Each structure stands twice: as C-alpha cells, then as structure tokens.
Amino acid sequence: SMSNLEKINVLTKDKLDSLDLTQYPNQIFGTTDEVAEGGGSGGVEPNIITGRLLANYTVASSSQYYDLPLIKYNSVGTKLSINSSGGIVVGDGVSYVKVSASCPMTWGGYSGQIIVAIRKNSELVHFVWAMVKSNDLNTLPCSLSPVVIPVTSGDAITLSAWKNEISSVIVEGHNSAPRTSLTVEVVE
C-alpha cells in the first residue's frame, strides 16, 4: 500500500552500499527490487473469510449438487464477502485464493456415493468422493485440504454436497460444535 511505500527511501544498490546509515536514524532503506516485492512488509494484506453451516442440512434429491447455505463465521479484510446464498464472493484486485473445507456427514439407508465439493461459479475446483455401504458406521468426516485456485472479481465460491441413491444424507451443522465450514484466503 502507499503508506508502506511512503516509509521507504528507495536507493540504487551502489548508493545503498556506500551510504552511512547512522546519519538517518528511524529510516527504512531498501533497493528498488525490495520495494517492488512489497518492501519486506509481508506483501498482500490479510483477507480471509470463513463461512459455516449453522444447522444440519439434508441433501434432498439424488445426482445434483446442493450449495450449502453458509453464514459468515469470521473474516479479516474487505476483499471477500458472503452472499445471501452462502457463497463467498471475490472482490476487486484478487487473482488467486486458497480454499479449504470441512464437511462431516451422516447417511442412512442404501449403499452409494457421496461427494463434498468446493465449486467456483458452479464448476468443480476441489472435491472428495466416497463410496459408502449400508453397513458402514454412517458417519463421514470429509475435509478438503487447501488448494490455490485462480479467480476474478465477482466469482462465487461455494461448498456443495451431492449424493446418488442413498436414502438420506445430512450435512452436520454447528448446532453443537464447529463442524461444516469453508475458508477462503486471498493469495494474490
């Protein structure tokens, strides 16, 4: 940001090597390369948001994705927001984000397939797939490890659930403990 650049005196490498720094107390010096890389101040300002599922959510029909109705749990910065449908919306000036999720589920009835996915504008970007059987423990603790994806302003990132012929799938909400959540962090 400009406030960081105002605090840095930019010098060419040869001038920096011959400068007596004791003449300039409380000054920060760097080369033009260091300033271009963020002046050593950490580069991108933190912009992170986590949406969570407040109550249990039942995946109703088979063979279609259901975007989970997340609400904002916490956030830092202004480049990410959450819309009324529970999607995390990317703001201006963002080109890459890191996404991760946790989505425990329970099911009943027949054997079948379950998918938990992170989607960008309804396109799959990251998912976990499981084949479950009717005699299994009926609990699936899904998590999606962090991945970096390209984005543009206005993209909506959602956490979605899918099932096939299983009679019922319930995505666990935060009614008793932190469970289903999606975290998005600006990388660039």
C-alpha positions, -999 to +999 in steps of 0.1 A: +000+000+000+011+036-004+015+041+034+042+014+033+059+030+003+060+064+019+081+050+048+108+035+025+136+055+009+144+038-024+181+038-034+200+020-061+222-008-048+255+011-054+242+041-033+230+018-005+264+001-002+282+035+002+257+052+025+264+059+062+231+047+077+240+063+111+231+097+096+195+086+091+180+072+124+145+057+122+146+054+084+140+022+064+161+017+033+157-008+005+166-014-031+140-009-059+137-047-061+127-049-025+101-022-029+086-039-059+083-071-039+064-054-011+093-038+008+096-068+031+063-058+047+045-091+040+031-082+005-006-089+004-027-076+033-046-104+050-081-111+035-096-143+049-132-154+054-148-185+069-184-194+063-201-221+084-233-241+083-254-231+113-278-261+114-279-296+099-287-296+062-305-325+044-294-333+009-328-339-007-326-353-042-301-375-059-275-367-085-273-329-082-251-306-062-266-286-033-248-254-023-248-253+015-263-221+030-233-209+049-232-178+071-202-156+079-184-170+109-154-146+109-134-126+084-103-103+081-101-077+053-125-064+027-118-084-005-140-113+004-177-114+014-205-139+018-237-136-002-273-144+008-270-179-007-239-188+013-213-184-014-181-165-007-177-137-033-143-125-045-137-087-046-117-065-069-080-070-074-079-107-064-064-132-088-057-163-066-073-176-034-066-206-012-097-227-004-102-254+022-133-270+039-146-294+065-179-311+059-189-341+081-219-361+070-242-389+082-263-411+060-289-438+062-303-465+040-286-479+010-250-480-003-240-453-026-218-424-034-213-390-016-193-360-029-183-329-010-171-302-034-158-267-034-171-250-066-164-217-083-194-204-102-209-239-102-177-255-116-159-281-096-125-269-083-118-294-055-137-324-041-136-356-021-156-386-032-166-416-010-184-449-017-204-458+014-222-490+023-253-495+043-234-515+070-207-488+074-206-466+105-228-440+088-205-410+095-182-395+070-157-368+083-149-351+050-122-325+047-107-308+017-071-298+022-060-263+010-056-257-027-049-225-047-073-216-075-074-187-100-103-163-096-117-130-109-138-103-093-174-115-087-166-152-086-187-171-061-171-200-042-195-225-026-193-256-005-216-282-020-228-317-013-240-345-037-254-380-033-268-407-055-292-434-044-285-431-007-319-425+010-308-396+032-276-376+037-273-350+065-245-324+064-237-316+100-241-280+111-227-260+140-256-267+163-235-285+189-198-279+179-178-264+150-183-287+120-191-277+084-171-247+072-154-232+041-124-209+044-112-187+015-079-167+018-066-142-007-031-152-020-027-126-048 
